[in-house]
Amino acid sequence: MKLDTVGIVATNSPDYLAHMLACLTEGRVAVPLRNAEDTERLSRTETTEVFTPKPGSGWISDTFIPEGDDKPAQVSFTSGTEGAAKAVLLSHGNLKDAVDRLAEVMEIKSGIREYIGVPVSHSFGYARGRAVLAAGGQAFIPAQFDLRQIRDMLAAGEINALSAVPSQWRIFLQNLSLFGDTLSRVHWVEIGSQPMSSAEKIALRDALTNARIIQHYGLTEASRTTLLRVHDAPDNRLESVGRAEGAVEIRVSDAGLIETRGPHVALGIDTGPEWHALGPGAWLTTGDRGHIEDGWLFYEGRSDDIINCAGIKLSPDHLEAKMREIVRDAGEFAVLRRPDSLRGDGLMLALGPDAGDAEALRQALEDAAREMGVNAAGAVETRHIDNLARTETGKVRRAALAHALDTPTSAPHTSAAAGGFAAEIADILGVCDANLGATFHGLGGDSLMHMQMTLALERVFGRAPANWESLPLSDLATRADTALIAGGTRVTRELPSLPDGSCNMNPEGINFWALVHEDFRTNDASLGHQGFWMLFIHRFGNWRMDVRPKLLRAPLSIIYKVLNKLAQILFGMKLDYTVKVGRRVKLEHFGGMILGGREIGDDTILRQNTTIGIRSTDEIRAKPVIGRSVDIGAGAVIVGDITIGDNSIIGANSVVYMNVPPHSVVMGVPGKIIGTNPRQNPSPLGMRS
């Protein structure tokens, strides 16, 4: 069947979205292209007409009324398991079904004004644009995902909805302090289909309390197969990818593969050699493993070797073929997927005994991935192995190989010698010392890396240096280290005044003696527990502020000051009454405790030699806020104008001066988030040392 096709060069801009929608209205079949000379896609679809949209960011508010027939609407290409791209033929009905189900589940209204954080040239971003415009709303398409731009647009009331993939949401959660109270203005959120932990979803739900938050699972050939209502799903279902909505059906085959049918399933798939007809009545067997519990679908990973890196699927076979074109005498090697906390899947380069130059192969892998739309710098880990497991026909047994290499290690191309801010740059960009003479643009940094670099620079300078992308990275590192050593060059936000101690800041809803009794039980129910006495003195210091007039309070103030000083001398603990302390706080062990934060939340545990306070004498008001149910290890140092999110774990001897999102695990000097806390930290009440 000859289709009336038009090639549209993939561009993240309002003009691209407008022309894709115009094709739907005019009845033409759109073929997104990688570039104007995309001969593979042009030849396979017999397309002769090519349009290149205008680049640029901005708003779009075009009227769009989707049609629901089975006429062809779009040919999208996606990676095949053997490296050959699949051409997926989508109908008008497929595109309308996704929009209709999103509108119903998210309760989208005409007042929606969405910041689409994923390029509209990707299927996720394109669907968001269709959904918003079909509801009569407006969509903003940014040049790149920018947290500060989002903050400013929320503050100005310009946007009230956000869409992004998990990689972007993770950076969002690490920088919640940027937003203040503006997040209350977010009413609609969609999360892309990369895996995301339940702890991360809970953290997002806690941050966006007024939003309907939806995560989808789907494929190019079956968009939004399931939808998870993160905002009201039971906690024990947040590890799932939701349930089928509307006329969509799901099941799991005897082989454990997810299958689906319904109006969202494509008309067919062209693999090159063969055409596979599908349609609403056909069951589509995916390459994904899963199981279903009471209608909830739990995704268990790919059954094949496809790598889903930041939402873009890569074929290892295709990558390896490209690498062999680039590197002569490449020898024996294999490309595997590996877990990546930011991108979902990262890349592992396994080198056999006769492999060629390791650095040349790593660079070739990054170049091959870049051709397929992924900036893999920082996502590649290189490992050496004595034997590459293969089948009898010579194919690499990737699952067995990945299992053999399943031991944590740091990527060797990131230099351990790099120190200071240079180490942070190397960690973000995945470069070695030798590459620090290059610029961000010169290394081909992507939007995700740009956002991380900008935030890192702003933590040092307050505002990222002008045109920093064109400066040598080594110069940036030197300037940052100099600023940090000088200790007063950082520009910070205007901080609120510290509590002046003029009122009682004991927790509300409980009287003084009941609070003392609760502290006693929390701290081992022992009169010999120094932590209990420190808290008693703190509670007394606040309680006395209710005594009026000041003359009557004067003797109590003298008693408090004497007791507080004795606690410092005898217990080695300093906790002034001007620090707001929640309920069921446990000061486990004693000695070396300097607890000078703004606030310590309910059910938090602190241990010996913990310091909470200012980072510099020039920032006397910059004190931390410790959230609820935080577990702080011995010797931890937490300083500066930061927030430690609820239910986080701070490892022993960690030095933390950056915001920590809820449900995080932090270790090291400086502290780094090494994972998420999968459980709820228990209340100290009833625990025993």
C-alpha positions, 0 to 999 in steps of 0.5 A: 500500500502506497502511503501519502508520506511526508518526512519531518526532521525531528526538532524540539520546537513548536513548529515541529509539533504544529507540522506533525499535527497538520499532517493529522488534520490533512490526512497525510502520513508523517515520517519523523526523520533523524535529519534531512538526508535520512536515507534509510527512513526515506527509502523504506517509506518511499518518502520524497517530500521532506520538511525541516521545522524551525528550531526554537523554544516557546508556546503552542496553543493550536486547536487540535481535534483528534480523529479516531479512524483506522487510517494510517497517520504516522510511521515511527522507527524504533530499535529492533532486537537484532539491530535493524530498526522497526518501522511501526505504522500507527493509525489516527485511532492509535494516537487518539486512544492515548490522548483520550485515556490520558485525558480521562485518567489525569482529568485534564482541563482546558486550563492546563499549561504544560512544560513539556520536559521531553523533546516533542520529537520523541513519542512521549513528548509528542503525545503530551503535546497532543493531549494538552492541545486536544484539551484546549490547553497550552504547551511550552516547549523549552530549549532544554529541561531547566529546573530554574526556568520551571521554578520561575514559570511556576512562580509567575503562574505561567505553567501548572503541569510538568512532564519528564522522564525518570532521569529528569525527575531524579535531578528534580528530587535532588534539588527540591529546595530550588522551588520553595512553595511554587510546587503547590501550583503543579496540578498535572504530571506525567512520568515516562516509562523508564523504571522508577522505584517506589521510594522515588515515586513516594518522594515525588508524590510528597513534593507535588501534593496537589498534582495528579501524577501518572506514570505510563508503561508502553511501547512505540507500537502500543502507547500507554499500555498501562497507567499508574495513578501515582498520586493515589495508588497504594504504596504496595502497588507503586512498584508496578506500572499500573493497570490497563485503562479504557478498552486496553487489555493485558496478559502475560504469556506462558513464556512470561512476556507481557502481551496487550491488545486494544485500540492502542496497538499499531496497524503493523510493524515492518522489520525490513524483510517482513510485514507483521499485521496487527491492529486493535484485535491482535495480541501484541507480544512484547519483549518485556517480562512481567507478572500481573497481580489483581490487575496491576502489571509489574514490569520485570525487565527486557527479555532481549538485550535492548538497552533503554538509556534515558528513554532511548532504546539501543541495540547492542548488536547495532552498537557493536557493528558501528564500533567495528567500523570505527576501530580496526583490529577491535578484537573480542568485546561485547556491549551489555546493559547495566543498571544506571541510577540516573538513566535507567540503563547504562552501557557496559563494555566487556573486553576479552583477552585479545580486545583492541585499545580500551580507550579507542573502543570506549570512544567508539561506543560513545560515538556509536551511541551518539549516532543513535541519539544518546550522549553516553559520556558518563554512562559507559563502564569498561570491564575486562573478562577472561572469556566472553560467554557465547552460544554454539552459533557464536552469539554472545550470551549477554545475560550470562556475561552480565551476571559474571560481571555483576560486581560494583566497580567505578568506571576506569575512565573517570580518574580517581586522581581528580580532586575537588570540583574537577572530580564532580565534573568528571563524575557528571560528564564521565571524562578523565583528567586528560579531557578536562582541557576540553569544553562542555560543548567540545565534549558534546554534553547533552541537556541532562549533563548541562542541567547537572553542571549548571546546578553544580556551578550555581551551588558554588558561585550562586549563578553559573559563569557566563558562557561557561559551556565554552570555557575549558573544564579545567579553568572552571574547576580551578575557579570553583575550588578557589571560590570554595577555599575562599569560603565567601564568594558563593552567592546565596538566596536571601535566608529567613531570620533564625528563630529569636527564642521569643516563643515556645517552639515545643511541638503542638498538641502535647503538654510539657510533661507528656512530651517529657515522658515521650522523650524518656520512653524514646531514649531507652526509658533510662534516667541515665540516658544523656540524650533524654536529659539534653532533650529535657533541658531543651523542652524546659528552655522552650516551655519557660517562654510561656511564662509571663511577664518576663520578670517571673520568667527570669529565674527559670531562664537562669536555671535553663542557662545553667543546665544547658551549660552543664549539659555541654560540659558533662555530656558533650552535647549542644542543643539550644532551645532556638532549634525547633525539635520534633517529637520522638527524637533520639540522641543516641550515645553522647559526646561531640554533638553540636546540633545547631540546625533550624529544625529537626523533624519527628522520629529522627535519630542522631548519634555521637560526634554529629555536627549540624550547623553553618558552613561559613561564618559569612553565612550565619543564617544558613543552617540545615533543616532535618526532615522526619524519620531521618537516620544520621550516622555517627560523625556526620557533618551536615552544614549550610542552607540545605534540607535533608529529606524525610526518611533518608539515611546519612552514613557515618562520617559523611559530610553533607552540604547539598540538599538531599531528597526524601528516601535517599541514602547518602555516604562519603566525603563529600556526601553523595546519594548512593541509592534510595531507601526502600523501607520506612525508617522505624520510629525511635520510640520503643527502640533500644540501643 
